[in-house]
Amino acid sequence: MWEVCRRLSNFGDKCVFWLYRDKNREADVNESCPSVKNILLLDSEGNRVAVKYYSDDWPTNSSKEAFEKAVFTKTQKTNARTDAEIAMFENNIVIYKFAQDLHFFVTGGDDENELIISTVLQGFFDAVGLLLRGNVDKKEALENLDLILLCLDEIVDGGIILETDANVIAGKVASHSVDSGAPLSEQTISQALATAREHLTRSLLK
């Protein structure tokens, strides 16, 4: 079976893809791919909204929560609402950005390229904005938590970066719920999301 690894370059959004069939080389290739250790979405008090971990650095739930609290405490007084900011924490690179009462974080190893980690954060941030139709706050995020979790799955798989284009991410998330009789290519993202929400509402009312 073909396996795919995407490599983001230092120059904009250009990517190089490597295909390989030798399972013995899988670990080596994965190690050479840019990766992230976690993606966190916290509220303005440091509580979880949606999180995904891709590293064994935090083996227990308590260690994960301790990391989240520590990162939140370290960054909460910064002004990361216009542009993303970077912090070094526990030998990790943490890129973060705030919107309303939501705090977005992406963590990578200290040997990762900060521009790549930043691209992942911006893709997540913008995709959430599309999925929530610009109402980026905790209330909307909790009401659409299923979409945000799908969003995380489209961005990263097992730590390996899959996609960073917000439009592509949001479109794929919407396609999970749209009517199979109406291809996503024939709809706008807004129409697809409206259809997804309508179907979700109907299922809840049954």
C-alpha positions as CSV (number, residue, x, y, z in Angstrom):
1,M,0.0,0.0,0.0
2,W,1.2,3.5,-0.8
3,E,1.8,5.7,2.1
4,V,2.0,9.5,1.8
5,C,4.0,12.0,3.8
6,R,3.6,15.8,3.3
7,R,6.5,18.1,3.8
8,L,5.8,21.8,4.2
9,S,8.7,24.0,3.0
10,N,9.8,27.3,4.5
11,F,8.4,29.1,1.6
12,G,4.7,29.9,1.9
13,D,2.4,27.0,1.4
14,K,4.5,24.9,-1.0
15,C,4.6,21.2,-0.2
16,V,6.6,18.2,-1.3
17,F,5.0,14.8,-1.2
18,W,7.0,11.6,-0.6
19,L,5.5,8.2,-1.6
20,Y,6.9,5.0,-0.3
21,R,6.0,1.4,-0.2
22,D,8.7,-0.1,2.0
23,K,7.2,-0.6,5.5
24,N,10.7,-0.9,6.9
25,R,11.3,2.8,6.0
26,E,8.1,4.0,7.4
27,A,9.5,5.1,10.8
28,D,12.4,6.9,9.2
29,V,10.2,8.8,6.7
30,N,7.7,9.8,9.5
31,E,10.5,11.1,11.6
32,S,11.6,13.4,8.8
33,C,8.1,14.8,8.3
34,P,7.1,18.0,10.2
35,S,4.9,17.0,13.1
36,V,3.0,18.5,16.1
37,K,2.6,17.2,19.6
38,N,-0.8,18.6,20.4
39,I,-3.4,21.0,19.4
40,L,-5.3,22.8,22.2
41,L,-8.4,24.9,22.2
42,L,-9.0,26.4,25.7
43,D,-11.4,28.9,27.1
44,S,-10.5,32.2,28.8
45,E,-10.0,30.4,32.1
46,G,-7.7,27.7,30.8
47,N,-10.4,25.0,30.7
48,R,-10.6,22.5,27.8
49,V,-12.9,23.1,24.9
50,A,-11.3,20.7,22.4
51,V,-7.8,19.1,22.6
52,K,-5.9,16.4,20.7
53,Y,-2.5,14.9,21.8
54,Y,-0.2,13.1,19.4
55,S,2.8,12.5,21.6
56,D,3.6,10.3,24.6
57,D,5.3,13.2,26.4
58,W,2.1,13.5,28.5
59,P,1.1,9.8,29.2
60,T,-1.8,10.5,31.6
61,N,-4.8,12.8,31.6
62,S,-3.5,14.6,34.7
63,S,-0.2,15.4,33.0
64,K,-2.1,16.7,29.9
65,E,-4.2,18.9,32.1
66,A,-1.2,20.2,34.0
67,F,0.5,21.1,30.7
68,E,-2.7,22.9,29.5
69,K,-2.9,24.9,32.8
70,A,0.8,25.8,32.7
71,V,0.7,26.9,29.0
72,F,-2.4,29.0,29.7
73,T,-0.8,30.6,32.7
74,K,2.3,31.4,30.8
75,T,0.5,33.0,27.9
76,Q,-2.7,34.5,29.2
77,K,-1.3,38.0,29.8
78,T,0.1,38.3,26.3
79,N,-1.6,40.1,23.4
80,A,-2.0,37.4,20.8
81,R,-5.3,38.6,19.3
82,T,-3.9,40.2,16.1
83,D,-1.0,38.0,15.3
84,A,0.1,34.6,16.6
85,E,2.9,34.6,19.1
86,I,5.5,32.0,20.0
87,A,6.8,30.7,23.4
88,M,9.3,28.1,24.4
89,F,7.9,25.8,27.1
90,E,9.4,22.6,28.5
91,N,11.6,22.1,25.4
92,N,8.7,22.7,23.1
93,I,7.7,25.4,20.7
94,V,4.2,26.7,21.4
95,I,2.4,28.9,18.9
96,Y,-0.8,30.5,20.1
97,K,-3.5,33.0,19.1
98,F,-6.6,34.3,20.9
99,A,-10.1,35.2,19.7
100,Q,-12.8,36.3,22.0
101,D,-12.8,33.9,24.9
102,L,-11.0,31.1,23.0
103,H,-7.3,30.4,23.1
104,F,-5.7,28.4,20.3
105,F,-2.4,26.5,20.8
106,V,-0.3,24.2,18.6
107,T,2.8,22.6,20.2
108,G,5.8,21.1,18.4
109,G,9.2,19.9,19.4
110,D,12.0,22.4,19.8
111,D,13.6,20.9,16.6
112,E,10.5,21.7,14.5
113,N,10.3,24.7,12.2
114,E,8.3,27.4,13.9
115,L,6.9,28.6,10.6
116,I,5.4,25.2,9.9
117,I,3.8,25.1,13.4
118,S,2.5,28.6,12.8
119,T,0.9,27.5,9.6
120,V,-0.9,24.7,11.3
121,L,-2.2,27.1,14.0
122,Q,-3.4,29.6,11.4
123,G,-5.1,26.8,9.4
124,F,-6.9,25.6,12.5
125,F,-7.8,29.2,13.6
126,D,-9.2,30.1,10.2
127,A,-11.0,26.8,9.7
128,V,-12.8,27.2,13.0
129,G,-13.8,30.8,12.0
130,L,-15.3,29.4,8.8
131,L,-17.1,26.6,10.6
132,L,-18.5,28.9,13.2
133,R,-19.4,31.6,10.6
134,G,-17.2,34.2,12.2
135,N,-18.8,33.7,15.7
136,V,-15.6,32.5,17.3
137,D,-16.4,32.2,20.9
138,K,-16.8,29.5,23.5
139,K,-20.6,29.2,23.3
140,E,-20.5,28.6,19.5
141,A,-17.6,26.3,19.8
142,L,-19.3,24.1,22.3
143,E,-22.5,24.0,20.2
144,N,-20.5,22.9,17.2
145,L,-17.9,20.8,19.0
146,D,-18.4,17.9,16.6
147,L,-17.3,20.1,13.7
148,I,-14.2,21.3,15.6
149,L,-13.1,17.7,16.5
150,L,-13.6,16.8,12.8
151,C,-11.5,19.8,11.9
152,L,-8.6,18.6,14.1
153,D,-8.8,15.2,12.4
154,E,-8.5,16.8,9.0
155,I,-5.4,18.8,10.0
156,V,-3.3,16.2,11.8
157,D,-3.2,12.4,11.9
158,G,-1.0,10.8,14.5
159,G,1.1,14.0,14.7
160,I,1.7,14.2,11.0
161,I,0.4,17.4,9.3
162,L,-2.1,16.6,6.6
163,E,-3.6,19.9,5.7
164,T,-3.2,23.6,6.6
165,D,-5.5,25.3,4.1
166,A,-8.6,26.5,6.1
167,N,-11.0,26.4,3.1
168,V,-10.0,22.8,2.3
169,I,-10.2,21.8,6.0
170,A,-13.7,23.4,6.4
171,G,-14.9,21.9,3.2
172,K,-13.8,18.4,4.2
173,V,-15.5,18.8,7.5
174,A,-18.7,19.9,5.9
175,S,-18.6,17.0,3.4
176,H,-18.9,14.5,6.3
177,S,-22.5,15.7,6.9
178,V,-23.9,17.0,3.6
179,D,-26.5,15.2,1.5
180,S,-24.7,12.5,-0.6
181,G,-27.0,13.6,-3.5
182,A,-25.5,17.0,-3.6
183,P,-21.7,16.9,-4.1
184,L,-19.7,19.5,-2.1
185,S,-18.2,20.8,-5.4
186,E,-21.6,22.1,-6.3
187,Q,-22.1,23.9,-3.0
188,T,-20.5,26.8,-1.2
189,I,-18.9,26.1,2.2
190,S,-21.7,28.1,3.8
191,Q,-24.4,26.0,2.0
192,A,-22.7,22.8,3.0
193,L,-22.4,23.8,6.6
194,A,-26.0,25.0,6.7
195,T,-27.0,21.6,5.3
196,A,-24.9,19.8,8.0
197,R,-26.4,21.8,10.8
198,E,-30.0,21.2,9.4
199,H,-29.3,17.4,9.4
200,L,-27.9,17.5,12.9
201,T,-30.9,19.5,14.2
202,R,-33.3,17.0,12.6
203,S,-31.4,14.0,14.2
204,L,-31.6,15.6,17.6
205,L,-35.4,16.2,17.3
206,K,-36.1,12.6,16.3
